[in-house]
């Protein structure tokens, strides 16, 4: 027993929480199957609500018109197209969307369609939610101060405002993707009204664009006209001031330039040319002067006469003759010697040519000197004139600064005047331009079917929401599940051995009544009442009897070596079926040939004794108190050879004292010597302490819990407080199990899921 107590300390008193943190889909699906009826019921309710919503909600019709914002429509009237950018285009499209949503455009449509006088539009049928809100608002208005009634124009204006506000609610404008297309949709409870309003919106938008262009152009023209008058006067005054200043300062201009500036420019040009000519003349003069200074012989040899110079032909001819004679003289000298007469003549002729050439060079040098002197004098003269003109120009420079300032101002005003004049002419041309930068590409048609509520969508959503709500309720009920359903629940919550399921025995009870009616009167005095108290006898091949056999086998294995086994049957609550389990356990043991004594130890309820027929007064209480020897109160069920000690007789308040008294100890010790099994039906552990008082005399306890009714926490806490009883617990039986529903609570791979396959091995069934 000590080793068994250690096992209970470590595994019996566990918490009711799941040991695994992950979600087991099989467990989840099993829970959903268990609650399928609840999910189906709530889903059907949700679908019914959806159908009711469709029946009471008036249909809404939507008409859609599409408008293209196309700036290319006015490109032929624009001189320079504007530069487009994605940011500017997005801003422009969003601005047009806001124009379509504006109250001013809604007011225009209201007046165009007469919506402020249309009762169908002003007072449409209301959906249930809107109807409820209107009723609440109407009820709240009772407590508000009354508003004065409007008449005449004020009433009409109020009606127009109300219609415009309603129209803004029913109308929506959106951009179609990233395109330049605007979708204008209008909702109404009348399809023709929806189409009419959508078309009126498109017309009103196009007309608004034309009117906006005309108004903007008209305002621009009025402002430009006044500005042009001011600019014209300012430009004329500035031009007149320029001419007067030029005349006062003698700043006469020719070809757009002052005459003094032109003269100074001409003199500078001439001075530059004169300096160039002087430099050329001086270079030629110095060149030929150096030739002359080198002597006649060198001058003749080194002189190079340009062909464009005067006497160049003569000098070149003389030089050619000079070279020819010099060549002949050298030839004669080389052939005949220096004293040859011909060489003397040639030398004399060469000397004469040298003198002539040198004379010509001297004349040419003198002419170059004269040219140089003339160029130098001209240069000096031009330089003096330039200085004089520069002095005069410096005097007019200060006046020119002021003149340029006046000219710039005059030019700026003239350009500004021309710019505004061009804008004025452009605005005057565009004022009457009947082209809008938008066009309708899809005209609204009268809708042929309602856009909302969508029957398919509403029914689908109702069904889905109903399924979700049913699933939520099912999950909530699963979380609230605190009872024993399977053997795994017993092991997880208590750590005790699970002995099996006992199905409900209504069918067995009915058969028992028939059997009892058919028995002779003489057997009734000594027979256990048929039905649920002898189910193992009536149906030995049933699952009920198989569970009792498993309980007996477990008791035999656990209590090996004990000649007489005293086994108490207990439960935590009343009416859990411990009496039935005890009676059938004893019946099964007796039917197997073992001498068995069944004791009704529940002295307050006495359910077992009431199930016995024909028993005389007196029983366990009287036997314990020693009024008679206890075997005299024992009754024998001859059909099962089962000895039964009932609890008939007087009632006692202190039953626990009787069960723990020396008389009870003596009775059990004497019975141990006579029987192999002593089975005692004890009171529940919860309300009384009778079972605790009997515990020292018991070898083991079989705990009976009602399937789907006994709280796990209650039984666990009871066993925690009754450790002596828990340490002697043989196992737990789940009674009154609904075998048809049991498979729904089976864990994945659990034995409960295969109960349907086990029925072939049970010869007897309870219906």
C-alpha positions in Angstrom: 0.0 0.0 0.0 2.9 2.4 0.7 4.2 2.1 -2.9 0.6 2.7 -4.2 0.3 5.9 -2.1 3.5 7.2 -3.6 2.1 6.6 -7.1 -1.1 8.5 -6.1 0.9 11.4 -4.7 2.7 11.8 -8.0 0.0 11.1 -10.6 -3.4 11.1 -9.0 -3.9 14.7 -8.1 -3.1 16.4 -11.4 -4.6 19.7 -12.7 -7.4 19.5 -15.3 -5.3 21.5 -17.8 -4.1 20.0 -21.1 -0.6 18.6 -21.0 0.2 19.7 -24.5 0.2 23.3 -25.6 -0.2 22.7 -29.3 -3.6 22.4 -31.0 -4.5 18.8 -31.9 -6.7 19.0 -35.0 -8.1 15.6 -34.4 -9.3 16.6 -31.0 -10.7 19.8 -32.5 -12.6 17.9 -35.2 -13.9 15.4 -32.7 -15.2 18.3 -30.5 -16.9 19.8 -33.6 -18.6 16.5 -34.4 -19.8 16.2 -30.8 -21.4 19.6 -31.1 -22.6 19.2 -34.7 -26.2 19.5 -33.7 -25.6 22.8 -31.9 -23.5 24.2 -34.9 -26.2 23.1 -37.3 -28.9 24.7 -35.2 -27.2 28.0 -34.9 -26.2 28.0 -38.6 -29.9 27.3 -39.5 -30.8 30.2 -37.2 -28.3 32.5 -38.9 -29.6 31.4 -42.3 -33.2 32.1 -41.2 -32.1 35.6 -40.0 -30.5 36.2 -43.4 -33.8 35.2 -45.1 -35.7 37.4 -42.8 -33.3 40.3 -43.5 -33.8 39.8 -47.3 -37.6 39.8 -46.8 -37.7 43.0 -44.8 -34.9 44.9 -46.6 -36.0 46.9 -49.6 -33.8 46.4 -52.7 -31.4 49.1 -53.7 -30.6 49.9 -57.4 -27.3 51.4 -58.6 -26.7 53.3 -61.8 -23.2 54.0 -63.0 -21.9 56.5 -65.5 -18.3 56.9 -66.5 -16.6 60.3 -67.3 -13.2 60.6 -69.0 -11.1 63.6 -68.1 -9.5 64.4 -71.5 -7.3 67.5 -71.8 -6.7 66.7 -75.4 -10.2 67.9 -76.3 -9.0 71.5 -76.0 -5.5 71.1 -77.4 -6.3 72.9 -80.7 -7.2 76.1 -78.8 -4.0 76.1 -76.7 -0.9 77.7 -78.1 1.4 75.8 -75.8 0.3 72.5 -74.1 0.9 72.3 -70.4 3.7 70.0 -69.1 2.0 67.0 -67.5 3.4 65.1 -64.5 2.1 62.1 -62.5 1.8 64.1 -59.4 -0.1 66.9 -61.1 -2.4 64.4 -62.9 -3.2 62.7 -59.6 -4.0 66.0 -57.9 -6.1 67.0 -60.9 -8.1 63.8 -60.8 -8.7 64.0 -57.1 -9.8 67.6 -57.4 -12.4 66.5 -60.0 -13.6 63.7 -57.7 -14.2 66.3 -54.9 -16.1 68.5 -57.4 -18.4 65.6 -58.2 -18.9 65.0 -54.4 -19.5 68.7 -53.7 -22.8 70.1 -52.2 -23.0 72.7 -55.0 -23.2 70.0 -57.8 -25.6 68.0 -55.7 -27.8 71.0 -55.4 -27.7 71.5 -59.1 -28.8 67.9 -59.7 -31.6 68.3 -57.1 -33.0 71.4 -58.9 -32.6 69.8 -62.3 -34.4 66.6 -61.4 -36.9 68.2 -58.9 -35.7 65.8 -56.2 -36.8 68.2 -53.4 -40.4 67.5 -54.5 -40.0 63.8 -55.1 -41.5 61.9 -52.1 -40.0 58.6 -53.3 -36.6 60.1 -53.0 -37.1 62.1 -49.8 -38.9 59.3 -47.9 -37.7 56.0 -49.3 -38.5 52.6 -47.7 -36.1 52.0 -44.8 -34.1 48.9 -43.9 -34.7 47.5 -40.4 -31.6 49.1 -38.8 -32.4 52.5 -40.4 -36.1 52.2 -39.3 -35.0 51.4 -35.8 -32.6 54.4 -35.7 -35.4 56.7 -37.0 -37.7 55.5 -34.3 -35.1 56.2 -31.7 -34.5 59.6 -33.0 -38.2 60.4 -33.1 -38.5 59.3 -29.5 -35.6 61.5 -28.5 -37.1 64.5 -30.3 -39.9 64.4 -27.7 -37.5 65.7 -25.1 -35.9 68.3 -27.4 -37.3 71.8 -27.8 -39.7 72.1 -30.7 -38.4 73.7 -33.9 -40.4 76.5 -35.6 -42.2 75.4 -38.7 -40.8 76.9 -42.0 -43.1 78.3 -44.7 -42.6 79.7 -48.2 -39.1 80.1 -49.5 -37.5 79.0 -46.3 -39.4 75.6 -46.4 -38.4 75.1 -50.1 -34.8 75.9 -49.3 -34.9 73.4 -46.4 -36.3 70.8 -48.7 -33.6 71.5 -51.3 -30.9 71.2 -48.6 -32.3 67.9 -47.3 -32.5 66.5 -50.8 -28.9 67.6 -51.5 -27.7 66.0 -48.3 -29.5 62.7 -49.1 -28.2 62.8 -52.7 -24.6 63.1 -51.3 -25.2 60.0 -49.2 -26.6 58.0 -52.2 -23.9 59.2 -54.6 -20.3 58.1 -54.8 -17.5 59.2 -57.2 -14.3 57.2 -57.5 -11.3 57.1 -59.8 -11.1 53.9 -61.9 -7.7 52.5 -61.0 -4.9 54.8 -62.2 -6.8 56.0 -65.3 -8.4 59.3 -66.1 -11.8 57.8 -65.8 -14.2 58.8 -63.0 -17.0 56.4 -62.0 -20.1 58.1 -60.7 -22.6 55.7 -59.1 -26.0 56.6 -57.7 -28.1 54.4 -55.4 -31.9 54.6 -55.2 -34.8 52.4 -54.3 -36.3 53.1 -57.8 -34.3 51.9 -60.8 -35.5 54.6 -63.1 -34.8 57.3 -60.5 -31.2 55.9 -60.1 -30.6 56.0 -63.8 -32.1 59.5 -64.2 -30.0 60.9 -61.3 -26.7 59.4 -62.7 -27.3 60.9 -66.1 -28.2 64.2 -64.6 -24.9 64.1 -62.6 -22.9 63.7 -65.8 -24.7 66.6 -67.5 -24.4 68.8 -64.5 -20.6 68.1 -64.2 -20.0 68.9 -67.9 -22.1 72.1 -67.7 -20.3 73.0 -64.5 -17.0 72.7 -66.3 -18.1 75.0 -69.1 -19.6 77.5 -66.7 -16.4 77.4 -64.6 -14.3 78.1 -67.6 -16.5 80.9 -68.7 -16.6 82.5 -65.3 -12.9 82.3 -64.8 -12.2 83.7 -68.3 -14.7 86.6 -67.7 -13.1 87.5 -64.4 -9.6 87.3 -66.0 -10.7 89.6 -68.9 -12.1 92.2 -66.5 -8.9 92.3 -64.6 -6.7 92.2 -67.7 -8.6 95.2 -69.2 -8.0 97.4 -66.2 -4.4 96.3 -66.0 -3.8 97.0 -69.8 -5.0 100.6 -69.4 -2.5 101.1 -66.6 0.4 99.5 -68.5 -0.4 101.5 -71.7 -0.1 104.8 -69.9 3.0 103.7 -68.0 4.7 102.5 -71.2 4.0 105.7 -73.1 5.2 107.9 -70.3 8.5 105.9 -70.1 9.1 106.2 -73.9 8.5 109.9 -73.9 10.9 110.4 -71.0 13.6 108.6 -72.9 13.3 110.8 -76.0 13.2 114.0 -73.9 16.4 113.0 -72.1 18.2 112.1 -75.3 17.3 115.5 -76.9 18.3 117.5 -73.8 21.8 115.8 -73.7 22.4 115.7 -77.5 22.5 111.9 -77.5 21.6 111.6 -81.2 21.7 108.1 -82.4 22.2 106.7 -85.9 21.5 103.1 -86.6 20.8 102.6 -83.0 24.1 104.1 -81.8 25.3 107.6 -80.8 27.1 109.6 -83.5 30.0 110.5 -81.2 30.5 106.8 -80.4 30.4 106.0 -84.2 33.1 108.6 -84.9 35.3 107.5 -82.0 34.9 103.9 -83.3 35.9 104.9 -86.8 39.0 106.9 -85.6 40.1 104.0 -83.5 39.8 101.7 -86.5 41.8 104.1 -88.7 44.4 104.6 -86.0 44.9 100.9 -85.8 45.4 100.6 -89.6 47.7 103.6 -89.6 49.9 102.0 -86.9 50.0 98.9 -89.0 51.1 100.8 -92.1 53.7 102.7 -90.2 55.1 99.5 -88.8 55.3 98.0 -92.3 56.9 101.1 -93.8 59.5 101.3 -91.0 60.4 97.6 -91.4 61.0 98.0 -95.2 62.9 101.2 -94.7 65.2 99.7 -92.0 65.7 96.6 -94.1 66.9 98.4 -97.2 68.9 100.9 -95.1 70.8 98.0 -93.6 71.5 96.7 -97.1 72.8 100.0 -98.3 74.9 100.5 -95.2 76.7 97.1 -95.9 78.4 98.5 -99.0 77.8 98.2 -102.8 79.2 94.7 -103.2 77.2 93.2 -100.3 74.1 95.2 -101.2 74.1 93.7 -104.7 74.6 90.2 -103.5 72.0 90.3 -100.6 69.3 92.5 -102.1 66.0 90.7 -102.6 63.4 92.9 -104.4 59.7 92.0 -104.1 58.0 91.9 -107.4 55.3 94.4 -106.3 57.9 97.2 -105.7 58.6 99.9 -108.3 61.8 99.4 -110.5 61.8 95.8 -109.4 62.0 94.6 -113.0 65.0 96.8 -113.9 66.9 95.9 -110.7 66.1 92.2 -111.2 67.3 92.4 -114.9 70.5 94.2 -113.8 71.1 91.6 -111.1 70.5 88.8 -113.6 73.1 90.3 -115.9 75.5 90.8 -113.0 75.2 87.2 -112.0 75.7 86.0 -115.6 78.9 88.1 -116.1 80.2 87.0 -112.7 79.7 83.4 -113.7 81.5 84.0 -117.1 84.4 85.8 -115.3 84.9 82.9 -112.9 84.9 80.5 -115.8 87.4 82.5 -117.8 89.6 82.9 -114.8 89.6 79.3 -114.1 90.4 78.4 -117.7 92.8 81.2 -118.8 94.1 82.9 -115.7 93.7 86.3 -114.2 95.5 88.2 -116.9 93.3 87.2 -119.7 92.0 90.2 -121.6 88.5 88.9 -121.7 88.5 88.6 -118.0 89.5 92.2 -117.7 86.6 93.3 -119.8 84.2 91.2 -117.9 85.3 92.6 -114.6 84.9 96.2 -115.9 81.4 95.4 -117.1 80.5 93.7 -113.8 81.6 96.8 -111.8 79.4 99.0 -114.0 76.4 96.8 -113.3 77.2 96.8 -109.6 77.2 100.6 -109.6 73.8 100.7 -111.4 72.2 98.2 -109.0 73.5 100.0 -105.9 72.2 103.3 -107.3 68.7 101.8 -107.8 68.8 100.4 -104.3 69.6 103.8 -102.9 66.7 105.3 -104.7 64.4 102.5 -103.5 65.6 103.0 -99.9 64.9 106.7 -100.1 61.3 106.1 -101.3 60.8 103.7 -98.4 62.0 106.4 -96.0 59.5 108.9 -97.4 56.6 106.3 -97.1 57.7 105.7 -93.5 57.6 109.4 -92.7 54.2 109.9 -94.3 52.7 106.9 -92.3 54.2 108.1 -89.1 52.7 111.6 -89.6 49.3 110.1 -90.3 49.5 107.9 -87.2 50.3 110.9 -85.0 47.4 112.9 -86.5 44.8 110.1 -86.0 46.1 109.6 -82.4 45.4 113.2 -81.6 41.9 113.0 -83.1 41.1 109.9 -81.0 42.3 111.6 -77.8 40.0 114.6 -78.6 37.0 112.3 -79.3 37.7 110.3 -76.2 37.5 113.4 -74.1 34.2 114.3 -75.6 32.9 110.7 -75.1 33.8 110.8 -71.4 31.6 113.8 -71.0 28.5 112.0 -72.4 29.2 108.7 -70.5 27.4 109.9 -67.4 24.4 110.9 -69.4 24.4 107.5 -71.1 24.0 105.7 -67.8 20.8 107.5 -67.1 19.6 107.1 -70.7 20.1 103.3 -70.5 18.2 103.1 -67.3 15.3 105.0 -68.8 15.4 102.8 -71.9 15.4 99.6 -69.8 12.4 100.8 -67.9 10.6 101.8 -71.1 11.4 98.4 -72.7 10.2 96.4 -69.7 6.9 98.2 -69.6 6.5 97.8 -73.3 7.1 94.0 -73.1 4.8 93.7 -70.1 2.1 95.5 -72.0 2.5 93.2 -75.0 2.3 90.1 -72.7 -0.9 91.2 -71.0 -2.3 92.3 -74.4 -1.7 88.7 -75.7 -3.3 87.2 -72.6 -6.3 89.4 -73.0 -6.8 88.5 -76.6 -6.4 84.7 -75.7 -8.9 85.0 -72.9 -11.4 86.8 -75.2 -11.1 84.0 -77.7 -11.5 81.2 -75.1 -14.5 82.9 -73.4 -17.0 81.5 -75.9 -15.2 78.2 -76.4 -17.9 75.5 -75.9 -15.5 72.6 -75.2 -15.1 71.0 -71.8 -12.1 68.9 -70.9 -14.3 65.9 -70.1 -16.7 63.6 -71.9 -19.1 60.8 -71.0 -17.7 57.5 -72.2 -20.4 55.3 -70.6 -23.9 56.7 -70.1 -25.9 55.4 -67.1 -28.7 53.0 -68.0 -31.6 52.2 -65.8 -30.5 49.2 -63.7 -32.4 45.9 -64.4 -31.6 44.3 -61.1 -30.9 45.4 -57.5 -27.3 45.9 -56.4 -28.0 45.3 -52.8 -28.8 43.4 -50.7 -27.1 40.6 -52.7 -29.1 37.5 -51.9 -26.2 35.1 -52.5 -23.9 37.2 -50.4 -26.4 37.8 -47.5 -27.3 34.1 -47.4 -23.7 33.0 -47.6 -22.6 35.5 -44.9 -25.6 34.5 -42.7 -24.6 30.8 -43.1 -20.9 31.5 -42.5 -21.6 33.7 -39.5 -24.0 31.1 -38.1 -21.4 28.4 -38.5 -18.8 30.6 -36.8 -21.3 31.4 -34.0 -22.2 27.7 -33.7 -18.5 26.8 -33.7 -17.9 29.4 -31.0 -20.8 28.1 -28.9 -19.5 24.6 -29.4 -16.0 25.6 -28.3 -17.4 27.4 -25.3 -19.3 24.3 -24.3 -16.2 22.2 -24.8 -14.3 24.5 -22.5 -17.1 24.2 -20.0 -16.9 20.4 -20.2 -15.9 19.4 -16.7 -17.2 15.8 -16.5 -15.9 12.3 -17.1 -16.4 11.1 -20.6 -13.6 8.7 -21.4 -11.1 6.5 -19.7 -8.4 9.0 -20.6 -10.3 11.6 -18.5 -10.1 9.3 -15.6 -6.4 8.7 -16.0 -5.5 12.3 -16.6 -7.6 13.7 -13.8 -7.2 11.0 -11.1 -4.3 8.8 -12.1 -6.4 5.7 -11.3 -7.1 2.7 -13.3 -10.1 2.8 -15.6 -12.2 -0.3 -15.2 -14.8 0.3 -18.0 -18.2 1.7 -19.0 -21.6 0.6 -17.7 -24.3 1.5 -20.2 -27.7 2.7 -19.1 -30.0 -0.3 -18.2 -33.5 0.9 -19.0 -34.1 -2.1 -21.3 -32.8 -4.4 -18.7 -35.2 -2.9 -16.1 -38.1 -3.5 -18.4 -37.1 -7.1 -19.0 -36.6 -7.5 -15.2 -40.2 -6.4 -14.5 -41.5 -9.0 -17.0 -39.3 -11.7 -15.3 -40.5 -10.7 -11.9 -44.1 -10.9 -12.9 -43.5 -14.4 -14.3 -41.8 -15.8 -11.2 -43.8 -17.8 -8.5 -44.7 -16.0 -5.3 -42.5 -18.3 -3.2 -39.3 -17.0 -4.9 -40.0 -13.4 -4.2 -39.2 -13.5 -0.6 -35.6 -14.7 -1.2 -34.7 -13.1 -4.7 -33.0 -9.8 -5.5 -35.4 -7.6 -7.5 -34.7 -8.2 -11.2 -33.6 -5.4 -13.6 -30.6 -3.2 -13.1 -29.6 -5.0 -9.9 -29.0 -8.2 -11.7 -28.0 -7.2 -15.1 -25.0 -9.5 -15.2 -27.3 -12.4 -14.5 -29.9 -11.4 -17.1 -27.3 -10.5 -19.8 -24.0 -12.3 -19.1 -22.7 -11.6 -22.6 -23.2 -7.9 -22.5 -20.6 -5.1 -22.3 -22.1 -4.3 -18.9 -21.1 -7.8 -17.6 -17.7 -7.5 -19.3 -17.0 -4.3 -17.4 -17.9 -6.0 -14.1 -15.6 -8.9 -15.0 -12.8 -6.4 -15.6 -13.5 -4.8 -12.2 -13.4 -8.3 -10.5 -10.1 -9.2 -12.3 -8.5 -5.9 -11.2 -9.6 -6.5 -7.7 -8.2 -10.0 -7.7 -4.8 -8.9 -9.1 -4.5 -6.0 -6.8 -5.5 -7.9 -3.7 -3.6 -11.1 -4.4 -3.0 -13.2 -1.3 -6.1 -12.0 0.5 -8.3 -14.9 1.4 -11.4 -12.7 1.7 -11.6 -9.5 -0.2 -13.7 -6.7 1.4 -14.5 -4.3 -1.5 -16.5 -1.1 -1.0 -18.4 0.7 -3.8 -18.4 4.5 -3.4 -19.3 7.5 -5.4 -18.9 11.2 -4.8 -22.5 12.2 -5.4 -25.9 10.4 -4.9 -27.6 8.6 -7.7 -24.5 7.8 -9.7 -25.2 4.1 -9.8 -22.9 2.7 -7.1 -25.6 0.4 -5.8 -26.2 -1.1 -9.3 -22.4 -1.6 -9.7 -22.1 -3.2 -6.3 -25.0 -5.5 -6.7 -23.9 -6.7 -10.2 -20.3 -7.1 -9.0 -21.5 -9.3 -6.2 -23.8 -11.2 -8.6 -21.0 -11.9 -11.0 -18.7 -13.1 -8.2 -21.4 -15.4 -6.9 -22.2 -16.7 -10.3 -18.6 -17.8 -10.8 -18.9 -20.0 -7.7 -17.2 -17.8 -5.1 -19.1 -17.4 -1.9 -20.1 -13.7 -1.9 -21.8 -11.5 0.7 -23.5 -8.3 -0.5 -24.0 -5.7 2.3 -26.2 -2.6 2.0 -24.0 -0.2 3.9 -25.9 2.9 2.9 -28.0 3.2 6.0 -29.5 6.5 5.0 -30.6 5.8 1.5 -30.9 2.0 1.5 -31.3 1.7 -2.3 -30.1 -1.9 -2.4 -32.5 -3.0 0.3 -35.4 -1.4 -1.5 -34.5 -3.5 -4.6 -35.0 -6.7 -2.6 -38.4 -8.4 -2.6 -40.0 -10.0 0.4 -37.3 -9.2 3.0 -38.4 -9.0 6.6 -37.6 -6.1 9.0 -34.1 -5.8 10.4 -30.7 -5.9 8.8 -27.2 -4.4 9.1 -28.0 -1.9 11.9 -29.6 -4.5 14.1 -26.8 -7.0 13.4 -24.1 -4.4 14.4 -25.9 -3.6 17.6 -26.1 -7.3 18.4 -29.8 -7.7 18.7 -29.4 -11.0 16.8 -26.5 -12.7 15.4 -25.8 -11.2 12.0 -26.3 -14.4 9.9 -30.0 -14.4 10.9 -30.4 -11.2 8.9 -28.7 -12.5 5.8 -31.0 -13.4 2.8 -30.0 -15.8 0.1 -30.8 -15.2 -3.6 -31.2 -18.8 -4.7 -31.0 -18.0 -8.4 -27.5 -16.6 -8.0 -26.4 -18.2 -4.7 -25.7 -14.7 -3.4 -25.9 -13.8 0.3 -27.4 -10.4 1.0 -27.3 -8.4 4.2 -29.9 -5.6 3.8 -30.3 -2.4 5.8 -34.0 -2.7 6.6 -35.2 -1.7 10.0 -34.7 1.4 12.1 -33.2 4.7 10.9 -30.2 6.2 12.8 -28.8 9.7 12.7 -25.2 8.6 13.5 -24.7 6.0 10.8 -20.9 6.6 10.6 -20.6 5.5 14.2 -22.4 2.2 13.4 -20.0 1.5 10.5 -16.9 2.2 12.6 -18.2 0.4 15.7 -16.7 -2.7 17.2 -19.8 -4.6 16.2 -19.1 -3.8 12.6 -15.5 -4.9 13.0 -16.7 -8.1 14.5 -19.2 -8.7 11.7 -16.6 -8.2 9.0 -14.0 -10.4 10.7 -16.6 -13.2 11.1 -17.7 -12.8 7.5 -14.1 -13.0 6.2 -13.9 -16.5 7.5 -17.1 -17.5 5.7 -17.0 -15.7 2.3 -14.5 -15.1 -0.5 -15.9 -11.7 -1.4 -17.6 -9.1 0.9 -19.1 -6.4 -1.3 -20.5 -3.4 0.6 -22.6 -0.6 -0.9 -21.3 2.6 0.9 -22.9 6.1 1.1 -21.5 8.8 -1.3 -18.2 10.5 -0.2 -19.6 14.0 -0.7 -22.5 14.4 1.8 -21.5 12.0 4.6 -18.4 10.4 6.2 -19.7 6.9 6.4 -17.3 5.5 3.8 -14.4 7.2 5.6 -15.5 5.5 8.9 -15.6 2.1 7.2 -12.2 2.5 5.4 -10.1 0.6 8.0 -12.1 -2.5 7.4 -12.0 -2.4 3.6 -9.3 -4.0 1.4 -10.2 -1.9 -1.6 -12.6 0.6 -3.1 -14.2 0.8 -6.5 -15.2 4.3 -7.3 -18.4 4.8 -9.5 -18.8 8.1 -11.4 -21.7 9.0 -13.6 -20.7 9.4 -17.3 -21.1 13.1 -18.3 -22.5 14.2 -14.9 -19.8 13.8 -12.2 -17.5 16.8 -12.1 -13.8 15.9 -12.4 -12.7 18.6 -10.0 -15.1 17.5 -7.3 -14.1 13.8 -7.4 -10.4 14.8 -7.6 -10.7 17.2 -4.6 -12.7 14.6 -2.7 -10.0 12.0 -3.2 -7.3 14.5 -2.2 -9.1 15.0 1.1 -9.8 11.2 1.6 -6.3 9.9 1.0 -6.8 6.6 2.8 -9.7 5.8 0.5 -7.8 7.0 -2.5 -4.8 4.8 -1.6 -7.0 1.7 -1.6 -8.8 2.6 -4.9 -8.9 -0.3 -7.3 -10.2 1.7 -10.1 -13.0 3.9 -11.5 -16.2 2.8 -13.3 -18.1 5.2 -15.5 -21.8 4.4 -15.1 -24.8 5.3 -17.2 -22.7 5.8 -20.3 -24.4 6.7 -23.5 -22.7 4.1 -25.7 -24.0 5.8 -28.9 -22.4 9.1 -28.1 -19.3 7.7 -26.5 -17.4 7.5 -29.8 -17.8 11.3 -30.2 -15.6 11.9 -27.1 -12.9 9.4 -28.1 -9.4 10.7 -28.4 -7.6 10.1 -31.7 -6.9 6.4 -31.7 -8.8 5.8 -28.5 -10.7 2.6 -27.8 -14.0 4.5 -27.5 -13.9 5.2 -31.2 -14.0 1.5 -32.0 -17.0 0.6 -29.8 -19.1 -0.2 -32.8 -16.7 -3.0 -33.8 -16.8 -4.5 -30.4 -20.5 -5.2 -30.4 -20.0 -8.5 -32.4 -18.4 -9.9 -29.3 -21.2 -9.1 -27.0 -24.0 -11.7 -27.2 -26.4 -9.6 -25.1 -27.3 -6.0 -25.7 -29.3 -3.4 -23.8 -31.7 -1.3 -25.7 
